[in-house]
Amino acid sequence: MLDDAGNPRSSYAKLAQWLEDKPPNFLKRKSREAETIFRRLGITFAVYGAEEATERLIPFDPIPRVISPGEWRRLSAGIDQRVRALNAFLHDIYHRQEIIRAGRIPADLILQNEAFLPEMVGHDPARKVYAHIIGTDLVRVSENEFYVLEDNTRTPSGVSYMMENRETMMHLFPELFQSHRVAPVDRYPELLRQTLESVSPNQAKSDQTVVLLTPGIYNSAYFEHA
């Protein structure tokens, strides 16, 4: 939020002033309110192997991370490129395996991997899309630089927590949304449904049915399934 001289960066100017005007313990009080909301809605995730608790509340930080429109355009283009590259990579290892033959990746790393499915070799999924939902974990390491920590391609969970976080922020801090033009996130379910319908085996049907499979209430991402 602050530069080396301790001054707010331009994208954080309004937020910094808003924080400056708030009384002591304001954020602690709002964090407790958020925790109450999360408990009421049951926004939790399971921690496998943790002895102290099987379920925890999703962590909530009342101070938002601001990503400017210019930053988001650059990030969005880069993420889009990664998603296309990952799907191209999956298509290659199940077809010509040129990346292996070129020596870019050792064959054993792919062929001996427990996630590799020999039954998929030569098979083309609908629209040649292997990963319909990809979670790219980003971290800001400097003012103008982001790193990708990992790409999650096996139907990653987490987007429901983001949506509930946004709802909670709008409830707790409506004035922030009045003073900032915040990009909406509420179209995600609609976009997800369109994505799944787009790979339906019968595109002629107007009443396609999308089915959600869940291991049940003891799964770590059950809140997302619900």
N, C-alpha and C positions, 0 to 999 in steps of 0.2 A: 504493500500500500504506500510506503514511503520511499523516497529516493535516499541517496547517501547523505544528503544534507538534512534529512529528517522532514522534508516537505512532501505533502501528498502528491502522488502522480496524478496527471490530468484526469484519467478515468475514475480515480478514487476521490476526487475533490469533494463532491457532494456528500459522499458517504462519510468521509473524514469529518466534515463539518457537522453532520448529523450525529456522529458519535461524540464529538466534542460538546454538543449541547445537552447530552443526556446526563441525568443525575447518577451518583455512585450506585452500584449494585443493580443498575437497570438491566444489564445484559444477563446477570445471574438470575434475576427474577424472570426474565423472558425465557431463559433456558429451562427453568423449572416448569413454566407454563407449557413449553414444547414437550417436555418429558411427560407431563400429564396427558397431553393430546395423544402422544405416541402410545402410552399405556392403554388409553381408552380404545384406540383403534387397533391395538395389538400389533403395532409395527415392530416386529422383532426378527431376529435371525438366530439360527441355532449355531452353536460352536461345538463341533465334534471333538471329543477328547479333552474338553475343558472340564475339570473337576468342580470348579466353583459354581458353574451355572450351565444349563443346557440351552438357555435362551437369553439373549441380551437385547436391549433397546438399541435401535440404530443411533449412532452418535450424531449429535446435532450441533453445528457451530452457528451461532446467531450472526456472525460477521460474514457476509457473502464474499465470495471470490468474484471480482469483476473482470470479465473478458470483454474487451472493446470490440466493436463491429469489425474493425480491420484485423484484429487478432483472430476473431472467429472465422472470417473468410479464409484466412491462411490455414488455420487448423482444419476447417471443414474440408478444404481441397485436399490437404494432406491425408486426412482420415479416409476420405473417399478413395484416394489412390491406394492406400494400404488395403482397404477392403477388396478392391478389384485385384490387387496383387495376390492376396491370400487365396481368393477363389481361383485365380489363374494357377497358382502353385498346386492347389488340391487337384485341379483338372489335370495338370501335367503328371503328377505322381500316380494318378490312376489311368493314364494313357501312355504317352510316349516316354515319360520319365527322362526328359531331356536334361533336367537340372542335375540328375544323378549321373548321366552319361557325360555331362560336361565337367564333372568332378567338383561342382560347387557345393554339393552336400554328399557326405559318405552314404553309400547304399544302405549299410546296416542301420544308420540313424533313422531311415524311413522304413525299410522292409522288416526290421526286427522290432519296430515300435509296436507296443500292444494296441495302440489306437489305429494302426494301419489295418484295413480290411481288404484282403485279397479278393473277396467276392465283389468288390466295387470296381476292380480293374476292368476297363472297357465300358463301364456303364455311364451313361449321361443322365444326370438328374434333370428335373424340369428346368428349362431355361439355363441349364448349366450352372445353376447356383448351388453351391455346396453348403455355405454358411449364410443363412438368411438374417441372422442377428449376430453382430460382432461387437464386443465391448473392448474398446481401446482405452487403456489406463494411461492418463496423462499426468505429468507433474511439471509445474513451472520451476525452472532452475535459475532463471535470471529475468530481467525485465522483458526481454524480447526472445527468450528461448524456452522451448518446451521439450521434454523428453517423453518417449513412449516407454512405459515400464513393461507392458506386456499386451498381447492381443488375445482376448478370450473369444474363441470361435464356437465352442460347444454349447450353444444356447445359453449365454451368460445371464445371470440374474443381476438385479440392481436397479433397473429403470423405475420400478414401482417406488423404490425408496426416494429416488430423485423427484418423482411426481408428488409424493406425499410431503417431501421437504419443501417443495415450492408452495403447496397449499398452506403449509404451516407458516412459512415466511409471509405469505400474503395476509394471513390471519393476524399474525403478531405485529407485522410492520407495514401496514397498508400505505403509510406515508412514503416509504422508500419506493414503492411501485408507482406512486403518483409523480415522483421527481425523476424517475429513470424510465427510459424506454427499454423494458426488459423483454427479450424474445420469449414467446410463449412455448410451452412444452406440452400443452394439453392435447395436441393432435397425435401424440404417439400411439395410443391404442388404435385409432383409425388407420394410421399408416401401417401398423403391424398387421392389422386384418387385411388391408389391401395387399401387402407383401405376401401373406400366406395364401390368399385367394389367387394371386397371380401365378402360383405354381401348382394350382389344382390340376389333377389329371383330366378333368372334364371342364374345359373352359366354356363350353356351350351352356352349361347349367347356370341359371340366374340365381338359384337359391343354394349356393355352395355352403357346406357345413364345415366349420373349422373345429377340431376337437383338441382339447388340452389334456395331456396326460400328466399326472402328478403322483409321486410316491406316497403322498399323504401328509398329515399334519406334523410328522416328525422329521420331515425334510427341511434342510437349512433354509431353503428359499420358499417355504410354503406360503408366506405372506404374499410373495409375488405371484404365485399360482392363483391364490384367492383373488 
